[in-house]
Amino acid sequence: MVDKGEVHFLGLGAIAVIAGLGQLLASKEQLTPRIVLGRILSSFALGAVSILILPYVPSIPGMNPYMVQLGIAAALASLGTSVLELILQRFLAK
């Protein structure tokens, strides 16, 4: 039986995959199975990482923390790994 935590995790990954594939389809990049699979895997991983935000999401009256996480998962997937790598390099260079 699937528990609530697993559904939460899979939901974050799924929304990130949708956002990542949307970005890929909007690009002029030639689509190959390798590129599509790579985007699916990296987007899912980025979305799943957003589960780490939960302890830091302030409790806002009327705001479901899971919805905040879905937004963060989609944003991370839209940014993609290259932008996040650039941000980390700049942050770590300080």
Secondary structure, DSSP 8 states (H G I E B T S, - for coil): ---HHHHHHHHHHHHHHHHHHHHHHHS-S---HHHHHHHHHHHHHHHHHGGGGGGGS---TT--HHHHHHHHHHHHHHHHHHHHHHHHHHHHH-
